[in-house]
Amino acid sequence: MKTHIYPAIKITLALLVLLAIIYPAVVWVIAQLAPNHGKGAVISYHNQNYYKNIGQSFTDETYFWSRPSAVAYNAAGSGGSNKGPSNPEYLTEVKARIDTFLKENPGVSKAQVPVDLVTASGSGLDPDISVAAAKVQVARIAKARAIDVGSVQSLVDAHVQKPLWGMFGPEKINVLELNIALDQMTEK
C-alpha cells in the first residue's frame, strides 16, 4: 500500500503547486504585459465604464440592436441556450424575434433579416454584429434620429473591423462602439 500512496501524494502535491500556484502566476504576469493590465478593454463614455468585449443590450429604436443573449447579457453566467434548431420552443423564440424586427424595421423583408440579429451566440455575450446586421438597421435609426441615411451608413462603414490578418473570421462591427459613435455624431 505504501508503494501506491506515497507516489499519489507526491503527484497530488506537485500538481497542486503547478496548477494552483505556478500556472496562475504565469497567467497573471502575462496579463500585466497586456494592454489595460488584464482588466479587459474598457470604454468610458459619459462617466460610465463599459466593457468592449462583452455584449450590451440595445433595444431602443434609436440604436443599433445587439445580438440576442441567452443569458440576458450577464457576464457572470456566460452560455448558450442549448436548444437545437428543431426545438419548438426555440423556433417560437426566433420567430418572435423576427416578427419584432420586421415590425420595427418596415421595408425590410424576412429574407433580409441577418441570422445574428435573431439567434444568440454560444456565449450569449457576443459584442459584435455582422456588417449586414448593421446595414439593415440604418434606415430605422436615421428615421428615429431624424438624420441623413448616408451619414448613418458612413458611420457603419467606418466601424467595420476586418478579419484577423485579413483572413481569419468575418468582417464585424462592435455594437457598443458603433452606438457611442452614433450618440457622439448626433450630440454635435
N, C-alpha and C positions, 0 to 999 in steps of 0.2 A: 504494500500500500504506500510506503514511503517513496517508492520509486515513481509513483504517479502523482502524489500530492505535491511534493517539493517542486518538480518542474511546472506543474499547473500554477502554483503560487508565484513562481518566478516569472512565468509568461504573463500572468494577470498583472503583476506589478510593473513589468516592462511596458505592457500595453497601456496601463493607466498613466504612466509617466509620458509615454509617447503621445497618446491621444487626448489626454486631459491637460497636459502642460506644454509640451514642445509644439505640437501642431497648432493649438490656439495662439501661442506666442508668435509663431512664424506668420500666421494669417494676420495677426494684429500689426506686426512690423510691415508687412506688405501693404496693408490698408493705410498706414501712416504715410506711405510714399505716394499714395493715390491722391488725386485732387479732392479737396474737402476732407482729407484725412479719414476716409472710410465712413463718413457720416451721410453719404448719399448726395445726389445732385439736388440742391435746394434752390428754389426760385423765390425771391422776395418780391412781393407786389402789394402795395397799399398796406404796409406794416404787417403783413401776414406772410408766413413761410409755407411753401408748397413743395412737395417732392416731385421732381420732374419725371421720375421713372415709376411712379405709382399712379394708376388711373384715378381720375377725379370724376365725380358725377356732374354732368352738364346736361340739363334737360330743358332749359329756358329757350324760347324760340329765337332769342337774340344771340345765342351762342351756337358754336359747332357742337353737336352732340358727341358724347363719348361712346365707346363700345360698351354694350351692356355688361354687367358684372353678376356672376352667380353668387358672389359673397358680399354684395352691397358695398363694394369698394373698401372693405375692411382689410387693411394690410396685415392685421394680426391673424387672419384666417384665410390665407390665400388658397384657392382651389376652384375647380370647375364643378358643374352640376352633376356630372357622371351620368347624365341622361343621354341615351343614344338617339340617333336620328329617326328611329321608328317608335320612340316612346310617345304615346298620345298626349301626355301632359306637356312634354317638351314641344311638340308640334303646335299645341294650342298656344303656348307661351310665345313662340316665334311668330305665329300668325297674328297674335295681338300686337307684337312689336311692329310688324309690317303694316298692319292697319293704322296704328298710331302714327307711324312715319308718313304714310300716304296722306293721312288726314292733315298733318301739319305741314306737308310739302306738296301743295297742289301743283299739278303739272308734271309730277314725277310718276312714271308708271311702275307697276310692281316689278317688272323686269329690270328696271334701273336701280332698284334698291340694293346697295352692296351688302354682301353677306356679313361683313364685320359690323354693320350697324344693327343687326338683329340677332346675332349669336354672341355669346360670351366667350372669352378666350379661356384657355386651360387654367390660367392662374386666377382669372377673374379681376386682374389688376392691370390689364394692358393699357398703357398710357397713349398708345398710338392708334390712328385710324389710317386706312388706305387713302391714297390721293383721290380715288373715285368717291369714297365716302365723304370727303371734304367738298369736292366739286358738286355733288348732288344737293348739298345744303346751301350753296351760295345764294341762290335766288331767295330762299326763305329769310336768310339773315339780312340780305340787302333790303328787302321789303320791310322787315321788322325794325331795322335801324334807320330806315329812310336814307340809305346811301347808295351810291352807284354800284351796280353789279360788277363792273370792271375793276373797281377798287378792291372789292372783296376777293375777286378772282386773282388779282395781282398779289394780294396778301397770302392767299393759299399757295400760289406758285413760289413765293419767296420762302415759304416754310417747308418745302418738300425736302426730306432727308434722303439722300441717295443710299443705295445698298452699300454695305461694308465692303471697302476696297473695290467698289463698282461691280461686284458680282455675287455677294452673299446676302440674300434676303430681298424683299421687295422695297420699292420706294414707300415711304410712310411720312406721316405728319404727327407731331406731338400735339395733342388737343389742348393741353394746358398752355403751352407756348403760343399756339395759334389764337386762343381766346384772349390771352393777355395782350397780344399784339392788336387784336381786334378792338379791345377796350381802349388801348393807347391811341389807335387811329381815330376813334370817334370822340375821344376826350379833347383832342386838339381843336 
